[in-house]
Amino acid sequence: MDFTLTLEQKMFKATARIFAEMEIAPRIDDMETTRRTPRDLIKKMRDLNLYGIQYPEIYGGVGSSFLEYSMVLEELSRVYCSIGGHISVNALCTGTIYEFGTEAQRQEFLPHLIRGKAIGSFAFTEPDTGSDPRAIRTTAVCDGNEWVINGNKIFITNSTLPGYMVVFCRDVEISGQITCIVVPKNCKGYSIGKYYDKLGMHGMEVADVFFDDVRVPFENTIGGEEARGRGFNILTQEIAGGKLGISAQCVGMAQAALDEAVRYARTRTQRGKPISNFQTIQWIIGEMAAEVEAARYLTYATADAKSQDSPILVESARTRLFSSQVAHRAASNAMQVMGAYGYTREFHIERIFRDMKLSELYEGVNEIQRIISASALLR
Ligand SMILES: Cc1cc2nc3c(=O)[nH]c(=O)nc-3n(C[C@H](O)[C@H](O)[C@H](O)COP(=O)(O)OP(=O)(O)OC[C@H]3O[C@@H](n4cnc5c(N)ncnc54)[C@H](O)[C@@H]3O)c2cc1C
């Protein structure tokens, strides 16, 4: 496999990097305080088609692959991972419709999610479950040519932003099997509960959602009538793509941690010389650099496989497991290199340390990723 970047890929990376440094970096303090995703920043990202990199031009996308998408997420997350997370969750909704929706659904929803004003959400988690689909309680009941949805989803990213949400429901008529339905977030009966006050990822909005007799057309069933009851399959496949997005975010955060550690080690002096002269510091930085490279190429390999339509259920679990551990170690080691200053808010590493923890938790905890990884060998 040749991972020499093409000119186009280098341009994607450079454009995303410049955008992140010029448009996102100056807003970080504001996002950390207000704990909101700025609406004008969303507009700028839309203008640059950052929500549509991996989708065909006929739906408003750029027509590139998951490799370019991963590179862009990496660069955005290197500056501020919340924005990488916001785009990645949007892609879970867009991807569900693109990969599992009917052609009519693609034409109806994708242009809004990619170039229009809609932001996507993906609603699986409920009070009783984050990992077990059998515990889903939100119900969908057919009434004429409409679905009536009742229930409660928790921890839903982007649920506070206007647009569409793909919702995983118990389909009552078919013995509670899981069916996936598109719900416009402005429909009657849809409401938001509390915004979560989180450890990190403050620029990514996460809230509880309530469905109180929400009515949507039956045509909003992802994949149409014949896909009723296939929600769990849709979920696991789409989440595999989501884990690729999280892996790219981890590579970005790990690279940022490494950059901070190197900058600091070169300038901080002890006993009259830069701490980079100490072999202890060189060991930490040398190991971090090796791990960041390994996580990057593992992520690119999984992104390449996804672009070729190869199954990535196991690969994405392993990639996400490894890259989240690399991000964790990189943040911790960079803070070690930076000593007490790294523990203060004067340096980005304190934020990266808080942000990276989510990568080991959402879209399935790392314990589940280990089980998926092992099951491919042990079944
Ligand atoms: C900031 C944030 C954003 C989120 N965004 C979304 C979103 O947009 N959409 C959405 O649907 N959800 C979202 N979530 C929810 C998230 O995906 C779930 O919280 C996550 O999957 C973990 O589920 P849980 O919290 O129920 O943990 P649990 O499943 O209760 O797991 C708790 C612990 O139990 C153990 N465990 C659980 N199951 C097993 C098992 N089978 N084998 C071994 N050990 C196990 C693990 O050690 C795990 O650490 C978000 C969460 C956060 C914090």
The ligand as a Tripos MOL2 file, in Angstrom:
@<TRIPOS>MOLECULE
LIG
   53    58     1     0     0
SMALL
NO_CHARGES

@<TRIPOS>ATOM
      1 C1        -19.8150   13.6460   24.8430 C.3       1 LIG1
      2 C2        -20.6230   12.4780   24.4000 C.ar      1 LIG1
      3 C3        -21.2370   12.4810   23.1680 C.ar      1 LIG1
      4 C4        -22.0400   11.4080   22.7670 C.ar      1 LIG1
      5 N1        -22.7120   11.4600   21.5620 N.ar      1 LIG1
      6 C5        -23.5910   10.4860   21.2450 C.ar      1 LIG1
      7 C6        -24.4140   10.5830   20.0770 C.ar      1 LIG1
      8 O1        -24.3090   11.5340   19.2980 O.2       1 LIG1
      9 N2        -25.3020    9.5910   19.8320 N.ar      1 LIG1
     10 C7        -25.4620    8.5200   20.6660 C.ar      1 LIG1
     11 O2        -26.3030    7.6610   20.4020 O.2       1 LIG1
     12 N3        -24.6970    8.3930   21.7930 N.ar      1 LIG1
     13 C8        -23.7730    9.3520   22.0940 C.ar      1 LIG1
     14 N4        -23.0200    9.2490   23.2410 N.ar      1 LIG1
     15 C9        -23.1980    8.0810   24.1070 C.3       1 LIG1
     16 C10       -22.0460    7.1090   23.9980 C.3       1 LIG1
     17 O3        -21.9010    6.5980   22.7110 O.3       1 LIG1
     18 C11       -22.2820    6.0240   25.0380 C.3       1 LIG1
     19 O4        -22.2730    6.6500   26.2870 O.3       1 LIG1
     20 C12       -21.2000    4.9840   24.9500 C.3       1 LIG1
     21 O5        -21.4590    4.1160   23.8710 O.3       1 LIG1
     22 C13       -21.0530    4.1760   26.2200 C.3       1 LIG1
     23 O6        -22.2910    3.7040   26.6580 O.3       1 LIG1
     24 P1        -22.6660    3.7780   28.2170 P.3       1 LIG1
     25 O7        -22.3290    5.1410   28.7020 O.co2     1 LIG1
     26 O8        -24.0700    3.3280   28.3670 O.co2     1 LIG1
     27 O9        -21.6990    2.7650   28.8700 O.3       1 LIG1
     28 P2        -22.0390    1.2820   29.2980 P.3       1 LIG1
     29 O10       -22.4420    0.4680   28.1320 O.co2     1 LIG1
     30 O11       -22.9420    1.3140   30.4800 O.co2     1 LIG1
     31 O12       -20.6140    0.8180   29.7550 O.3       1 LIG1
     32 C14       -20.0420    1.1610   31.0350 C.3       1 LIG1
     33 C15       -18.8490    0.2500   31.2720 C.3       1 LIG1
     34 O13       -19.3240   -1.1000   31.3870 O.3       1 LIG1
     35 C16       -18.4780   -1.9810   30.6790 C.3       1 LIG1
     36 N5        -19.2420   -2.7000   29.6390 N.ar      1 LIG1
     37 C17       -20.4150   -2.3660   29.0720 C.ar      1 LIG1
     38 N6        -20.8130   -3.3020   28.1850 N.ar      1 LIG1
     39 C18       -19.8590   -4.2400   28.1800 C.ar      1 LIG1
     40 C19       -19.6840   -5.4670   27.4880 C.ar      1 LIG1
     41 N7        -20.5870   -5.9220   26.5840 N.pl3     1 LIG1
     42 N8        -18.5700   -6.1740   27.7360 N.ar      1 LIG1
     43 C20       -17.6500   -5.7420   28.6170 C.ar      1 LIG1
     44 N9        -17.7560   -4.5920   29.2880 N.ar      1 LIG1
     45 C21       -18.8340   -3.8400   29.0950 C.ar      1 LIG1
     46 C22       -17.3770   -1.1560   30.0570 C.3       1 LIG1
     47 O14       -16.2190   -1.2780   30.8340 O.3       1 LIG1
     48 C23       -17.8650    0.2710   30.1090 C.3       1 LIG1
     49 O15       -16.7660    1.1120   30.3220 O.3       1 LIG1
     50 C24       -22.2000   10.2920   23.6290 C.ar      1 LIG1
     51 C25       -21.5460   10.2710   24.8780 C.ar      1 LIG1
     52 C26       -20.7830   11.3470   25.2650 C.ar      1 LIG1
     53 C27       -20.1330   11.3070   26.6250 C.3       1 LIG1
@<TRIPOS>BOND
     1     1     2 1
     2     2     3 ar
     3     2    52 ar
     4     3     4 ar
     5     4     5 ar
     6     4    50 ar
     7     5     6 ar
     8     6     7 ar
     9     6    13 1
    10     7     8 2
    11     7     9 ar
    12     9    10 ar
    13    10    11 2
    14    10    12 ar
    15    12    13 ar
    16    13    14 ar
    17    14    15 1
    18    14    50 ar
    19    15    16 1
    20    16    17 1
    21    16    18 1
    22    18    19 1
    23    18    20 1
    24    20    21 1
    25    20    22 1
    26    22    23 1
    27    23    24 1
    28    24    25 2
    29    24    26 1
    30    24    27 1
    31    27    28 1
    32    28    29 2
    33    28    30 1
    34    28    31 1
    35    31    32 1
    36    32    33 1
    37    33    34 1
    38    33    48 1
    39    34    35 1
    40    35    36 1
    41    35    46 1
    42    36    37 ar
    43    36    45 ar
    44    37    38 ar
    45    38    39 ar
    46    39    40 ar
    47    39    45 ar
    48    40    41 1
    49    40    42 ar
    50    42    43 ar
    51    43    44 ar
    52    44    45 ar
    53    46    47 1
    54    46    48 1
    55    48    49 1
    56    50    51 ar
    57    51    52 ar
    58    52    53 1
@<TRIPOS>SUBSTRUCTURE
     1 LIG1         1 GROUP 0 **** ****
